[in-house]
Amino acid sequence: MTLVELKKFVDFAVEHSDKPEDIKVVITLANPSVGSRAYSEINYVGLGFDYEHGQFRIEPEDKLRKEGRTLDDVDRMIVFQYLYDKKTTFSYHCPNCEEKLPKTAHFCTKCGKRVVCKDSIDLVYDYRNKI
């Protein structure tokens, strides 16, 4: 969305409201809720600068994260398969910091990320002799 598009929505809401000064502006959250949807208040809005130049930033009161990005969210381990002439081995890694983990790990020993091992293979290294 651009700033001009946002302005059109705001102008429409102001024009079609009896008391626009009473309308709260909030950010809808993905958190499960009963009744009205969960939301966060807004602390600040304004133009970004430096690396955020060309952006209109909205700063929520609550810390927001994309789903699946916190250390408490469970992510699938990254699985590498190594093919040799007489054996096949696997290595399991944290999706957050890439630390090597045992297959039975529930948490990364380096960063604390919750992990689970699924049977899908992400990358295969083939070291078999080709004749």
Helices and strands as residue ranges (DSSP letters): H 3-15, G 20-22, E 26-28, E 39-47, G 50-52, E 56-60, E 75-76, E 78-83, E 88-93, E 100-101, E 115-116, E 123-126
